[in-house]
Amino acid sequence: MDQIIFFIIAFIAVASAVSFVFAKSPMYAILSLIVTMFSIAGLYVLLNAQFLGIVQVIVYAGAIMVLFLYILMMLNLSKEDEGKKHNTMKLIGVFSGGILFIGMLGAFKGLKQNILADSNIDYSVGLTKNLGKLLFNEYVLPFELASILILAGIVGAVLIGKKDL
């Protein structure tokens, strides 16, 4: 049953990613990218990495994609802007895609055919409870220093963006 759900979610992720690449409208492209991010979060949950799934939804699908939508609405792109693209950019894109394809072929060439999963799998690795214990016991000082650094960045951004009264 888990494999059927995995393949359904994987198909949705791949189909929405292909829809993102071939979408005519930037708005539909970003919406299909949001579906891709939710699908990847579902795959993380199926792989027993609940924390990564939650972070995927909150950070990528929730924050970054909404930011992309907001920027897209503010730019107000039209079809007249599409015609201004030069053929050199399309050529660079095809060349980059070809290099990526060659790299993927090289990676798949090194794979062995009979890859079997070990039966000694620890299913508690990706759980949020274990991550919290590790984060607040062994790595509490770096965690708190990172939070202070983020707080300093937020205060700095507010002070820079503040208008003089």
GROMACS elastic network, one bead per residue, 0.5 to 0.9 nm:
[ bonds ]
;  ai    aj funct       b0    kb
    1     4     6  0.52081   500
    1     5     6  0.64113   500
    1     6     6  0.85918   500
    2     5     6  0.51849   500
    2     6     6  0.60071   500
    2     7     6  0.86254   500
    2    46     6  0.76097   500
    3     7     6  0.60925   500
    3     8     6  0.85291   500
    4     7     6  0.52281   500
    4     8     6  0.62002   500
    4     9     6  0.86751   500
    5     8     6  0.51009   500
    5     9     6  0.61595   500
    5    10     6  0.84155   500
    5    46     6  0.85000   500
    6     9     6  0.52921   500
    6    10     6  0.59451   500
    6    11     6  0.84788   500
    6    42     6  0.85040   500
    6    43     6  0.66940   500
    6    46     6  0.71103   500
    7    11     6  0.59217   500
    7    12     6  0.85024   500
    8    11     6  0.51326   500
    8    12     6  0.62874   500
    8    13     6  0.86782   500
    9    12     6  0.50464   500
    9    13     6  0.61596   500
    9    14     6  0.86768   500
    9    39     6  0.58326   500
    9    40     6  0.79437   500
    9    42     6  0.69954   500
    9    43     6  0.68580   500
   10    14     6  0.61620   500
   10    15     6  0.84653   500
   10    39     6  0.70862   500
   10    40     6  0.78142   500
   10    42     6  0.89748   500
   10    43     6  0.73197   500
   11    14     6  0.51841   500
   11    15     6  0.59238   500
   11    16     6  0.84254   500
   12    15     6  0.51253   500
   12    16     6  0.60030   500
   12    17     6  0.84196   500
   12    35     6  0.80345   500
   12    36     6  0.73526   500
   12    39     6  0.67084   500
   13    16     6  0.53385   500
   13    17     6  0.61010   500
   13    18     6  0.86492   500
   13    33     6  0.89180   500
   13    35     6  0.71388   500
   13    37     6  0.77228   500
   13    38     6  0.81944   500
   13    39     6  0.52347   500
   13    40     6  0.66588   500
   14    17     6  0.50273   500
   14    18     6  0.61486   500
   14    19     6  0.84820   500
   14    36     6  0.74394   500
   14    39     6  0.89993   500
   15    18     6  0.51419   500
   15    19     6  0.60828   500
   15    20     6  0.85816   500
   15    32     6  0.88823   500
   15    36     6  0.83212   500
   16    20     6  0.60630   500
   16    21     6  0.86919   500
   16    29     6  0.88252   500
   16    31     6  0.89383   500
   16    32     6  0.51638   500
   16    33     6  0.66230   500
   16    34     6  0.86380   500
   16    35     6  0.63832   500
   16    36     6  0.56000   500
   16    39     6  0.89880   500
   17    21     6  0.64244   500
   17    22     6  0.88239   500
   17    29     6  0.87750   500
   17    32     6  0.67864   500
   17    33     6  0.63499   500
   17    35     6  0.84013   500
   17    36     6  0.60220   500
   18    21     6  0.51211   500
   18    22     6  0.62791   500
   18    23     6  0.83668   500
   18    32     6  0.87416   500
   19    22     6  0.52615   500
   19    23     6  0.56047   500
   19    28     6  0.84069   500
   19    29     6  0.68805   500
   19    32     6  0.63768   500
   19    33     6  0.83393   500
   20    23     6  0.54027   500
   20    24     6  0.89432   500
   20    26     6  0.86288   500
   20    28     6  0.73715   500
   20    30     6  0.68704   500
   20    31     6  0.80343   500
   20    32     6  0.54447   500
   20    33     6  0.59364   500
   20    36     6  0.87827   500
   21    24     6  0.88504   500
   21    29     6  0.71009   500
   22    29     6  0.78805   500
   23    26     6  0.69959   500
   23    27     6  0.86852   500
   23    28     6  0.63420   500
   23    29     6  0.53103   500
   23    32     6  0.86583   500
   24    27     6  0.87828   500
   24    28     6  0.75893   500
   24    29     6  0.75752   500
   25    28     6  0.54161   500
   25    29     6  0.63375   500
   25    30     6  0.88963   500
   25    79     6  0.87521   500
   26    30     6  0.62564   500
   26    31     6  0.86267   500
   26    72     6  0.76070   500
   26    77     6  0.83127   500
   27    30     6  0.53314   500
   27    31     6  0.62807   500
   27    32     6  0.86975   500
   27    69     6  0.71334   500
   27    72     6  0.73280   500
   27    73     6  0.84903   500
   28    31     6  0.50044   500
   28    32     6  0.60836   500
   28    33     6  0.84944   500
   29    32     6  0.52294   500
   29    33     6  0.62277   500
   29    34     6  0.87956   500
   30    34     6  0.63123   500
   30    35     6  0.87976   500
   30    65     6  0.70299   500
   30    66     6  0.89996   500
   30    68     6  0.72806   500
   30    69     6  0.68844   500
   31    34     6  0.50766   500
   31    35     6  0.65402   500
   31    36     6  0.87679   500
   31    65     6  0.81820   500
   31    69     6  0.83164   500
   32    35     6  0.50151   500
   32    36     6  0.62788   500
   32    37     6  0.87511   500
   33    37     6  0.62614   500
   33    38     6  0.87244   500
   33    61     6  0.83272   500
   33    65     6  0.78072   500
   34    37     6  0.50617   500
   34    38     6  0.63265   500
   34    39     6  0.86093   500
   34    60     6  0.81391   500
   34    61     6  0.54225   500
   34    62     6  0.84571   500
   34    65     6  0.63800   500
   34    66     6  0.88190   500
   35    38     6  0.51586   500
   35    39     6  0.61493   500
   35    40     6  0.86485   500
   35    61     6  0.81033   500
   36    39     6  0.50453   500
   36    40     6  0.61979   500
   36    41     6  0.86319   500
   36    61     6  0.86887   500
   37    40     6  0.51169   500
   37    41     6  0.62588   500
   37    42     6  0.87048   500
   37    56     6  0.68836   500
   37    57     6  0.69890   500
   37    60     6  0.67991   500
   37    61     6  0.56570   500
   38    42     6  0.62994   500
   38    43     6  0.87560   500
   38    53     6  0.84690   500
   38    56     6  0.74990   500
   38    57     6  0.61982   500
   38    60     6  0.88588   500
   38    61     6  0.66042   500
   39    43     6  0.63312   500
   39    44     6  0.87214   500
   40    44     6  0.62822   500
   40    45     6  0.87342   500
   40    53     6  0.75534   500
   40    56     6  0.76515   500
   40    57     6  0.89185   500
   41    44     6  0.50192   500
   41    45     6  0.63580   500
   41    46     6  0.87225   500
   41    50     6  0.84507   500
   41    52     6  0.72463   500
   41    54     6  0.69621   500
   41    55     6  0.82237   500
   41    56     6  0.55985   500
   41    57     6  0.63392   500
   42    45     6  0.51117   500
   42    46     6  0.62921   500
   42    47     6  0.86927   500
   42    50     6  0.89924   500
   42    53     6  0.65318   500
   43    46     6  0.50301   500
   43    47     6  0.62341   500
   43    48     6  0.88217   500
   43    49     6  0.87589   500
   43    53     6  0.76941   500
   44    47     6  0.50414   500
   44    48     6  0.65032   500
   44    49     6  0.52404   500
   44    50     6  0.64679   500
   44    51     6  0.84244   500
   44    52     6  0.63305   500
   44    53     6  0.50654   500
   44    54     6  0.88005   500
   44    56     6  0.86740   500
   45    48     6  0.51461   500
   45    49     6  0.52846   500
   45    51     6  0.81484   500
   45    52     6  0.77534   500
   45    53     6  0.55951   500
   45    54     6  0.84242   500
   46    49     6  0.73726   500
   46    50     6  0.82016   500
   47    50     6  0.81282   500
   47   126     6  0.82938   500
   48    51     6  0.87848   500
   48   123     6  0.70023   500
   48   124     6  0.78554   500
   48   125     6  0.78618   500
   48   126     6  0.56376   500
   48   127     6  0.68511   500
   49    52     6  0.55300   500
   49    53     6  0.64445   500
   49    54     6  0.89139   500
   49   125     6  0.77305   500
   49   127     6  0.60869   500
   49   128     6  0.79926   500
   50    53     6  0.50011   500
   50    54     6  0.61940   500
   50    55     6  0.85878   500
   50   126     6  0.65168   500
   50   127     6  0.61208   500
   50   128     6  0.66451   500
   51    54     6  0.51800   500
   51    55     6  0.61405   500
   51    56     6  0.84591   500
   51   126     6  0.70005   500
   51   127     6  0.67351   500
   51   128     6  0.54922   500
   51   131     6  0.82941   500
   52    55     6  0.50501   500
   52    56     6  0.59169   500
   52    57     6  0.86342   500
   52   126     6  0.81001   500
   52   128     6  0.89980   500
   53    56     6  0.50033   500
   53    57     6  0.63728   500
   53    58     6  0.86926   500
   54    57     6  0.52302   500
   54    58     6  0.61193   500
   54    59     6  0.83885   500
   55    58     6  0.50700   500
   55    59     6  0.55875   500
   55    60     6  0.75650   500
   56    59     6  0.55814   500
   56    60     6  0.53311   500
   56    61     6  0.65974   500
   56    62     6  0.83037   500
   57    60     6  0.58026   500
   57    62     6  0.57744   500
   57    63     6  0.85168   500
   58    61     6  0.61532   500
   58    63     6  0.64749   500
   58    64     6  0.89502   500
   59    62     6  0.55410   500
   59    63     6  0.51460   500
   59    64     6  0.64213   500
   59    65     6  0.86817   500
   60    63     6  0.57043   500
   60    64     6  0.50206   500
   60    65     6  0.61938   500
   60    66     6  0.87405   500
   61    64     6  0.63148   500
   61    65     6  0.53002   500
   61    66     6  0.73020   500
   62    65     6  0.62125   500
   62    66     6  0.61579   500
   62    67     6  0.86716   500
   63    66     6  0.53536   500
   63    67     6  0.61342   500
   63    68     6  0.87301   500
   64    68     6  0.61980   500
   64    69     6  0.86873   500
   65    69     6  0.62156   500
   65    70     6  0.85504   500
   66    69     6  0.50019   500
   66    70     6  0.61204   500
   66    71     6  0.86134   500
   67    71     6  0.61457   500
   67    72     6  0.84768   500
   68    71     6  0.51488   500
   68    72     6  0.60320   500
   68    73     6  0.85810   500
   69    72     6  0.50228   500
   69    73     6  0.61608   500
   69    74     6  0.85873   500
   70    73     6  0.51749   500
   70    74     6  0.62041   500
   70    75     6  0.87018   500
   71    75     6  0.61011   500
   71    76     6  0.86761   500
   72    75     6  0.52095   500
   72    76     6  0.63675   500
   72    77     6  0.72517   500
   73    76     6  0.53552   500
   73    77     6  0.79379   500
   74    77     6  0.85924   500
   77    80     6  0.82310   500
   77    81     6  0.66579   500
   77    82     6  0.85499   500
   78    81     6  0.56563   500
   78    82     6  0.73307   500
   79    82     6  0.52770   500
   79    83     6  0.72639   500
   80    83     6  0.57585   500
   80    84     6  0.74635   500
   81    84     6  0.55966   500
   81    85     6  0.78523   500
   82    85     6  0.61376   500
   83    86     6  0.81814   500
   85    88     6  0.84678   500
   85    89     6  0.70986   500
   85    90     6  0.80733   500
   86    89     6  0.56938   500
   86    90     6  0.70145   500
   87    90     6  0.50448   500
   87    91     6  0.61443   500
   87    92     6  0.86176   500
   88    92     6  0.61211   500
   88    93     6  0.85467   500
   89    92     6  0.50348   500
   89    93     6  0.61805   500
   89    94     6  0.86925   500
   90    93     6  0.50047   500
   90    94     6  0.62536   500
   90    95     6  0.86067   500
   91    94     6  0.51243   500
   91    95     6  0.61283   500
   91    96     6  0.85724   500
   92    95     6  0.50405   500
   92    96     6  0.60707   500
   92    97     6  0.85240   500
   93    96     6  0.51202   500
   93    97     6  0.61091   500
   93    98     6  0.85560   500
   94    97     6  0.50770   500
   94    98     6  0.61364   500
   94    99     6  0.87052   500
   95    98     6  0.50578   500
   95    99     6  0.63048   500
   95   100     6  0.86974   500
   96    99     6  0.51243   500
   96   100     6  0.62465   500
   96   101     6  0.86176   500
   97   100     6  0.50297   500
   97   101     6  0.61148   500
   97   102     6  0.86630   500
   98   102     6  0.61967   500
   98   103     6  0.85805   500
   99   102     6  0.51461   500
   99   103     6  0.62096   500
   99   104     6  0.86631   500
  100   103     6  0.50687   500
  100   104     6  0.61851   500
  100   105     6  0.86479   500
  101   104     6  0.50936   500
  101   105     6  0.61913   500
  101   106     6  0.86539   500
  102   105     6  0.50798   500
  102   106     6  0.62588   500
  102   107     6  0.86850   500
  103   106     6  0.50926   500
  103   107     6  0.62588   500
  103   108     6  0.87265   500
  104   108     6  0.61441   500
  104   109     6  0.84937   500
  105   108     6  0.51491   500
  105   109     6  0.60649   500
  105   110     6  0.88800   500
  106   109     6  0.51164   500
  106   110     6  0.67425   500
  107   110     6  0.55512   500
  107   111     6  0.70448   500
  108   111     6  0.52957   500
  108   112     6  0.86962   500
  109   112     6  0.82197   500
  111   114     6  0.89747   500
  111   115     6  0.85550   500
  112   115     6  0.63907   500
  117   120     6  0.86912   500
  117   121     6  0.84077   500
  118   121     6  0.64170   500
  121   124     6  0.89649   500
  122   125     6  0.61525   500
  123   126     6  0.73549   500
  123   127     6  0.82197   500
  124   127     6  0.55744   500
  124   129     6  0.88615   500
  124   130     6  0.73390   500
  125   128     6  0.87715   500
  125   130     6  0.70913   500
  125   131     6  0.81295   500
  126   129     6  0.86902   500
  126   130     6  0.74796   500
  126   131     6  0.73081   500
  127   130     6  0.56424   500
  127   131     6  0.64655   500
  127   132     6  0.87863   500
  128   132     6  0.59865   500
  128   133     6  0.85833   500
  129   132     6  0.51815   500
  129   133     6  0.63140   500
  129   134     6  0.87423   500
  130   133     6  0.51154   500
  130   134     6  0.62222   500
  130   135     6  0.84871   500
  131   134     6  0.51586   500
  131   135     6  0.59245   500
  131   136     6  0.85216   500
  132   136     6  0.59572   500
  132   137     6  0.82165   500
  133   136     6  0.54565   500
  133   137     6  0.58321   500
  133   138     6  0.80958   500
  134   137     6  0.53282   500
  134   138     6  0.56029   500
  134   139     6  0.66553   500
  134   140     6  0.84794   500
  135   138     6  0.61187   500
  135   140     6  0.59269   500
  135   143     6  0.71995   500
  136   139     6  0.59380   500
  136   141     6  0.85241   500
  136   143     6  0.78572   500
  137   140     6  0.57897   500
  138   141     6  0.81540   500
  139   142     6  0.56951   500
  139   143     6  0.61329   500
  139   144     6  0.87111   500
  140   143     6  0.50659   500
  140   144     6  0.61069   500
  140   145     6  0.85677   500
  141   144     6  0.52496   500
  141   145     6  0.61098   500
  141   146     6  0.85596   500
  142   145     6  0.50075   500
  142   146     6  0.60309   500
  142   147     6  0.85960   500
  143   146     6  0.51858   500
  143   147     6  0.63438   500
  143   148     6  0.88128   500
  144   147     6  0.50174   500
  144   148     6  0.62493   500
  144   149     6  0.85899   500
  145   148     6  0.50878   500
  145   149     6  0.61467   500
  145   150     6  0.86387   500
  146   150     6  0.61788   500
  146   151     6  0.85757   500
  147   150     6  0.50716   500
  147   151     6  0.61267   500
  147   152     6  0.85970   500
  148   152     6  0.61213   500
  148   153     6  0.85823   500
  149   152     6  0.50806   500
  149   153     6  0.62269   500
  149   154     6  0.87229   500
  150   153     6  0.50046   500
  150   154     6  0.62448   500
  150   155     6  0.86889   500
  151   154     6  0.51072   500
  151   155     6  0.62269   500
  151   156     6  0.85359   500
  152   155     6  0.51401   500
  152   156     6  0.60399   500
  152   157     6  0.85649   500
  153   156     6  0.50264   500
  153   157     6  0.60923   500
  153   158     6  0.85997   500
  154   157     6  0.51029   500
  154   158     6  0.62091   500
  154   159     6  0.86455   500
  155   158     6  0.51342   500
  155   159     6  0.61883   500
  155   160     6  0.86124   500
  156   159     6  0.51190   500
  156   160     6  0.60840   500
  156   161     6  0.85016   500
  157   160     6  0.51450   500
  157   161     6  0.60116   500
  157   162     6  0.83813   500
  158   161     6  0.51678   500
  158   162     6  0.58494   500
  159   162     6  0.51469   500
  159   163     6  0.84724   500
  160   163     6  0.82487   500
  162   165     6  0.87784   500
